[in-house]
Amino acid sequence: MSALAALEKTALSDLQDPRLFREYAYVDGRWVAATFDASLDVINPADGARIGSVPALGAAEMDEAIDAAHKAFADWSRLLPQERAAFLRRWYELIVDAKEDLAHLMVLEQGKPLSEARGEIDYAASFIDFYAEEAKRMNVESVTSHLPDAEMRISREPIGVAGLVTPWNFPSAMLTRKAAAALAAGCTVVAHPSSETPFSALALAELAERAGIPAGGFNVLTGKASEVVGAMTASAKVRALSFTGSTEIGRLLYGQSAPTVKKLVMELGGHAPFIAFADCDLDRAVESAMIAKFATSGQDCLAANRFYIERAIYDDFVEAFANKVRELTVGPGLSDPDIGPLIHGRAVGKQEEHVTDALEKGARLVVGGKRAEAGENFFQPTVLADVPEDAQIFREETFGPVAGFTPFDDEDDVLARANDTETGLVAYVHTQSPTRIARFSRELEFGMVAVNRTKITGAPIPFGGIKQAGLGREGSRLGMEEFTNVKYVCADTR
C-alpha cells in the first residue's frame, strides 16, 4: 500500500463518528442497502482507490421516495415556522460538531484541499443557520384594496415536494443551500447527489435523521442519474426541481420537466471574465485573480475563465500572476496543498485539450501546461498569455487550473468581449474609477458582479445567473421563495 493510500485509509477508519460513513441510500427514514450487485463504486480522485460503494437505485425507488415525501408534506407544511426552524437549528448544530469528519469525507471523495473542505462545511452549515431564522419571516402581505368592501392579502405557501440534484464540486454546500431553503418553506425533499461524491450527502442525511427531521421529509437517493433523475422529472408530485450542474444537462432537465410544468431553479455553467484596468491596485488585483482562478483547483462555476488585462499593465500583471502560480503546491487533499486532483481523467483531458488548442492558435505558455507528477488526475496550475479570442478556453468553461490571459485597449471592446457568452453567472472587475464601476456593474450581462474583490457568496445573498447560466436564485430570502406558491385572497367585508 502506498503512503498516500495508507494515509487516506486511516482518514476513513479513524473518523471520530464512523456512522457518518454510510454506504446506503436514505428513503422514508430508512437506510436502504444495495441489492445483488446493484451498487456504484466511489473512487478517490487522488489515487484511484475505491472508497466504498452506494446503492444503484432506479426509478422504482425514486417513486417510493417521492411518495414518502408527498405523504410527509402534509404534516411538515402544517408545522409552525418556529417548529421547522427548531429542526433546522438542531441539524446545523450537529453539522458544526461533525465538521472535521465531514471535511475528511469530502476530501476522500472530491479531492479538494482539506482547508477548503473545512471551509465548505462552514459554508454548508451557514445556509441551515440562515434558513432556520428565515423560516419565521415568510409573512403575509396585505394589499390596499382597489375594490369597495373588499379585503386583500397575499401569502406564500410551500409548493410541495422539491427535487434536488446536486453536483460533485461542492457536495455539501449545494445540498444544504437547496434543502434548507425548501424545508424552511415547508416543503419536503428528495435529493440525488452526484455519483462521484455521494458520501457527503449521506452523512448530512445521517445528521438530519439525528436532528429529528421526520421520515419522508429529507430523502437521499443514490444511483444512475439517468434513471433516478428521470423519474424525478416525470413525477407530477415533484412540484419544484432545483439543479446545479452543466448547462447541457440543465437543458435536458428543462425539457423533461415541461410535461409536468415544474417550477425550476437552475444554477448552470459559468464562463467568468476577469477584467483589470490600468488604474487598479495591481497587487490586490493579482491576489484576487489567484483566488478567482484556483479555488477548488479551478473546478468552480465562479472560477475566472478569461482574463482581460489593460495593455498598460498587461506584462506586469501576467508576470506577477505567474510568479505566484510557480509557488503553488500540488498534491492529495489531505496534505492540504493549494491544488488538489481533478475529479476524474476526463477533466484532466479537457485541460490538455484547452492548452493544446490555445498554443496551436498562437498563445504563449508561461507556466505549467501538462499533467502534474502527483498522480493521473493532477494537472499543473497553468498560465497562458496572448490567448486569441477564438481559442477554446475563451469560448467554453475550462473547469480546471488553467488561466488564459489577453490584453485589451478599449473599454467598449472589453465589455463586448466579456458579454460574448451565453453563461452569464459572474464577472470580476478591478478599477478605481467610480464611473467605470457604475457602468460595468450595470452593463455586464451577468447575474453577479464582483468589484475589486473575489469573495461575494454567502447565505444572505441571491446566488444565480442570467441567460443560459440558470433560472431563479439560491440563498437569501429569494432562495426560500423559489419553493413557494403565491396565493392571493380577496374577501368581501360586507
HELIX and SHEET records of a PDB file:
HELIX    1   1 ALA A    3  SER A   13  1                                  11    
HELIX    2   2 PRO A   18  LEU A   20  5                                   3    
HELIX    3   3 ALA A   59  ARG A   78  1                                  20    
HELIX    4   4 PRO A   81  ASP A   97  1                                  17    
HELIX    5   5 LYS A   99  GLN A  110  1                                  12    
HELIX    6   6 LEU A  114  GLU A  134  1                                  21    
HELIX    7   7 ALA A  135  ARG A  137  5                                   3    
HELIX    8   8 ALA A  173  ALA A  185  1                                  13    
HELIX    9   9 PRO A  198  ARG A  210  1                                  13    
HELIX   10  10 ALA A  225  ALA A  234  1                                  10    
HELIX   11  11 THR A  247  SER A  257  1                                  11    
HELIX   12  12 ALA A  258  THR A  260  5                                   3    
HELIX   13  13 LEU A  282  PHE A  294  1                                  13    
HELIX   14  14 ALA A  295  GLY A  298  5                                   4    
HELIX   15  15 ARG A  311  ARG A  326  1                                  16    
HELIX   16  16 GLY A  333  SER A  335  5                                   3    
HELIX   17  17 GLY A  345  GLU A  360  1                                  16    
HELIX   18  18 GLN A  392  PHE A  394  5                                   3    
HELIX   19  19 GLU A  411  ASN A  419  1                                   9    
HELIX   20  20 PRO A  434  GLU A  443  1                                  10    
HELIX   21  21 SER A  476  GLU A  481  1                                   6    
SHEET    1   A 2 ALA A  25  VAL A  27  0                                        
SHEET    2   A 2 ARG A  30  VAL A  32 -1                                        
SHEET    1   B 2 SER A  39  ILE A  43  0                                        
SHEET    2   B 2 ARG A  50  PRO A  55 -1                                        
SHEET    1   C 3 GLU A 141  VAL A 143  0                                        
SHEET    2   C 3 ALA A 150  PRO A 158 -1                                        
SHEET    3   C 3 THR A 484  ASP A 492 -1                                        
SHEET    1   D 6 PHE A 218  VAL A 220  0                                        
SHEET    2   D 6 THR A 188  HIS A 192  1                                        
SHEET    3   D 6 VAL A 161  VAL A 165  1                                        
SHEET    4   D 6 VAL A 238  THR A 244  1                                        
SHEET    5   D 6 LYS A 263  GLU A 267  1                                        
SHEET    6   D 6 GLY A 470  LEU A 471 -1                                        
SHEET    1   E 7 ARG A 364  VAL A 367  0                                        
SHEET    2   E 7 THR A 382  ALA A 385 -1                                        
SHEET    3   E 7 VAL A 402  PHE A 408  1                                        
SHEET    4   E 7 ALA A 304  GLU A 310  1                                        
SHEET    5   E 7 ALA A 272  ALA A 276  1                                        
SHEET    6   E 7 VAL A 426  HIS A 430  1                                        
SHEET    7   E 7 MET A 448  VAL A 451  1                                        
SHEET    1   F 2 THR A 423  GLY A 424  0                                        
SHEET    2   F 2 ILE A 466  LYS A 467 -1                                        
END                                                                             
